[in-house]
Amino acid sequence: MKNILITNDDGYEADGLKALIEALRPLGRLTIVAPATEKSSCGHSLTLTRPLKFISVGDDFYKLDDGTPSDCVYLALHSLFADSKVDLVVSGINRGANLGEDMTYSGTVAGAMEAALNGVSAIAISQYMSRREGGGYSYDYDLAAKTAREIVAKILEGGFPLPPRQLLNVNIPHIAADLCKGWKITRGGGRIYRNEAIRRTNPRGEEYFWLGAHPLDFVPTENGDYEAIRDGFVSITPVMCDLTANDSIAALNGWLNA
């Protein structure tokens, strides 16, 4: 059987993680290593200033005490799988989309990126949420779980479709599975960020802030990931770890030599 390592950034008790586990259980031997608490928007961070500890919460299921998704993947690969091979890492299912430049903040994407940097094929999968009237969000994981199972099965049967040090970032629209228009290969879009620093004062008169949730606004992008999920498609974006702006190298050389 194939070895599949699962992580997330919403924490080991998250509903999306449970949905992913059930979806992938028939496809291979699952090992789950997830943060003990929610680590949303932690980015690609590793814990270097304190020790970390695996805590067993079930068969081949561990929470990492105060660890990040990158910690979870790094330590699993180099300790739990030190003498064996992981065939695929799947990070998710995240509660909320990870589109465009939000990927740089995402702990979900970072978990997959850590795998890619260690030579392991990886997928990040995230579920877009819809705003409810009166506030809050609504979502379910039926389409996301179905999509994860189909993509993972396709990879395990036919191989990973990308070269080393690249990963797949998958975003799921919030629609019923039978209304999904299919899968679309997309580009990451440009996110429009606004001031969502919400100022409050505590009973002692001290000022503090909540960083609010930005609305999903994007620069229009041809074949963009946001446009795909808006139109009812699953978005699949190839992501590379090399952040070099290759198209700017010639211009930068011209500037340097001017």
C-alpha positions in Angstrom: 0.0 0.0 0.0 1.0 3.6 -0.6 2.0 5.8 2.4 0.0 9.0 2.6 0.9 11.7 5.1 -1.9 14.1 6.1 -1.6 17.4 7.8 -3.5 20.7 8.1 -3.4 24.1 9.7 -6.8 24.2 11.4 -5.8 21.7 14.1 -6.1 18.0 14.7 -9.8 18.2 15.6 -10.9 20.2 12.5 -13.9 18.9 10.5 -12.0 19.3 7.3 -9.2 17.1 8.5 -11.7 14.4 9.5 -13.4 14.6 6.1 -10.1 14.2 4.3 -9.1 11.2 6.4 -12.4 9.4 5.6 -12.0 10.3 1.9 -8.5 8.9 1.6 -8.7 5.9 3.9 -9.5 3.4 1.1 -6.5 4.7 -1.0 -3.5 3.9 1.2 -1.9 3.7 4.6 -2.6 7.0 6.3 -0.5 8.7 8.9 -1.8 12.0 10.3 0.3 14.6 12.0 -1.5 17.9 12.7 -1.0 20.9 14.9 -2.5 20.6 18.4 -4.1 24.0 17.9 -5.2 26.1 15.0 -2.3 27.6 13.1 -4.1 29.4 10.3 -2.0 32.0 8.4 1.2 30.9 10.1 2.9 30.7 6.7 6.0 28.5 6.1 7.3 28.7 9.7 9.4 26.2 11.6 9.7 26.1 15.4 13.3 26.6 16.3 13.2 28.1 19.8 11.6 25.3 21.8 11.3 21.5 21.6 8.4 19.8 19.9 6.6 16.6 20.9 4.3 14.1 19.1 1.2 13.2 21.1 -0.7 10.1 19.9 -4.4 10.7 19.6 -5.2 7.5 17.6 -3.8 4.8 15.4 -1.1 6.5 13.2 -2.6 9.8 14.3 -0.6 12.4 16.2 -0.9 16.0 17.2 2.2 18.1 17.4 2.3 20.1 20.6 2.2 23.7 19.5 3.7 22.8 16.1 3.1 24.4 12.7 2.1 22.5 9.6 5.7 22.8 8.3 6.9 21.3 11.7 4.4 18.5 11.3 5.6 17.5 7.8 9.3 18.0 8.5 9.3 16.0 11.7 7.1 13.2 10.3 9.4 12.8 7.2 12.6 12.8 9.3 11.4 10.7 12.3 8.2 8.7 11.7 9.4 7.9 8.1 13.1 8.0 8.6 13.4 4.5 7.4 10.5 4.4 4.9 9.0 6.3 2.1 6.1 8.7 1.9 4.4 8.6 -1.5 2.2 11.7 -1.1 1.5 14.5 1.4 -2.0 16.0 1.5 -2.5 19.2 3.5 -6.1 20.2 4.3 -9.0 20.3 3.9 -8.7 23.9 4.9 -11.6 25.9 6.2 -11.5 28.8 3.8 -9.9 29.3 0.4 -6.2 29.7 -0.3 -6.2 31.7 -3.5 -3.6 33.9 -5.3 -1.2 35.7 -3.0 -2.9 34.4 0.1 -0.8 31.3 -0.5 2.1 33.1 1.0 0.3 33.3 4.4 -1.3 29.9 4.3 -0.2 27.2 6.7 -2.1 24.7 4.5 0.0 25.5 1.5 3.1 25.6 3.6 2.6 22.0 4.8 2.6 20.9 1.1 5.5 23.2 0.3 7.6 21.6 3.1 6.9 18.2 1.6 8.0 19.5 -1.9 11.2 20.9 -0.5 11.9 17.4 1.0 11.4 15.7 -2.4 7.9 14.4 -1.7 4.9 14.9 -4.0 2.3 17.2 -2.3 -1.2 18.7 -2.5 -2.8 21.5 -0.6 -6.6 21.5 -0.6 -8.9 24.3 0.6 -12.7 24.8 0.8 -14.1 28.2 -0.1 -16.7 29.5 2.4 -19.8 31.6 1.5 -21.0 34.4 3.7 -24.4 33.8 5.4 -27.0 36.5 5.8 -26.7 37.9 9.3 -23.0 37.1 9.5 -20.7 34.2 9.6 -19.9 31.6 7.0 -21.4 28.4 5.6 -19.5 25.5 4.0 -19.4 21.7 3.8 -16.7 19.3 2.7 -18.6 16.9 0.4 -17.2 18.2 -2.9 -13.8 18.8 -1.4 -13.6 15.2 0.0 -14.8 13.8 -3.3 -12.2 15.9 -5.2 -9.4 15.0 -2.9 -10.2 11.3 -3.3 -10.2 11.5 -7.1 -7.0 13.6 -7.4 -5.1 11.4 -5.0 -6.3 8.2 -6.7 -5.2 9.7 -10.1 -1.7 10.5 -8.7 -1.2 7.2 -7.0 -2.2 5.3 -10.2 -0.5 7.5 -12.8 2.2 9.4 -10.9 2.6 13.1 -9.8 2.2 15.5 -12.8 4.8 18.1 -11.7 8.6 18.2 -11.5 10.4 18.2 -8.2 9.9 21.1 -5.8 6.5 21.9 -7.1 3.1 21.2 -5.6 -0.6 21.4 -6.4 -2.8 24.0 -4.7 -6.5 23.0 -5.0 -9.4 25.2 -4.1 -13.0 24.0 -4.0 -16.1 26.2 -4.8 -18.9 26.2 -2.2 -21.5 24.3 -4.3 -23.1 20.9 -4.3 -21.0 18.2 -5.9 -23.5 17.6 -8.7 -23.3 21.3 -9.7 -19.5 21.4 -10.1 -18.5 22.1 -13.7 -15.3 20.2 -13.4 -11.6 20.8 -12.8 -9.7 23.8 -14.2 -5.9 24.3 -14.3 -5.4 27.9 -13.2 -3.0 30.7 -12.3 -2.8 32.3 -8.9 -4.5 35.7 -8.9 -3.5 39.0 -7.4 -5.3 39.7 -4.1 -6.5 43.1 -3.1 -5.9 43.7 0.6 -7.7 46.4 2.7 -7.3 47.7 6.2 -8.9 45.1 8.5 -7.1 46.0 11.7 -10.0 46.4 14.2 -9.1 48.5 17.2 -10.6 47.7 20.6 -10.0 48.8 24.2 -9.9 46.4 27.1 -11.5 47.2 30.6 -8.1 48.6 31.7 -8.2 51.2 28.9 -5.4 49.4 27.0 -5.7 49.4 23.2 -5.5 46.1 21.3 -6.3 44.9 17.7 -7.9 42.1 15.9 -6.7 41.4 12.4 -10.0 41.0 10.5 -10.9 38.7 7.6 -10.4 40.5 4.3 -13.2 40.1 1.7 -12.0 38.0 -1.3 -11.3 40.7 -3.8 -8.8 39.9 -6.7 -7.3 41.7 -9.6 -9.0 40.2 -12.7 -6.7 37.4 -13.9 -6.9 35.5 -17.1 -7.5 31.9 -16.2 -7.2 32.9 -12.5 -7.9 30.6 -9.5 -10.5 33.0 -8.0 -12.4 33.2 -11.3 -12.5 29.4 -11.5 -14.1 28.8 -8.2 -16.5 31.8 -8.7 -17.7 30.1 -11.9 -18.2 26.7 -10.2 -15.0 24.9 -11.1 -12.4 23.3 -8.9 -9.2 25.3 -9.2 -5.9 23.4 -9.5 -2.8 25.6 -9.5 0.7 24.4 -10.0 3.0 26.1 -7.4 6.8 26.3 -7.4 9.0 26.9 -4.4 11.5 29.0 -6.4 10.3 32.6 -5.9 12.7 34.2 -8.4 11.2 36.8 -10.6 12.9 35.4 -13.7 11.2 37.8 -16.1 12.9 40.7 -14.3 16.5 39.4 -14.3 17.4 41.1 -17.7 15.9 44.4 -16.6 17.6 44.3 -13.2 21.0 43.6 -14.9 20.3 46.6 -17.2 19.6 48.8 -14.1 22.8 47.5 -12.3 25.0 48.3 -15.3 23.5 51.6 -16.2 
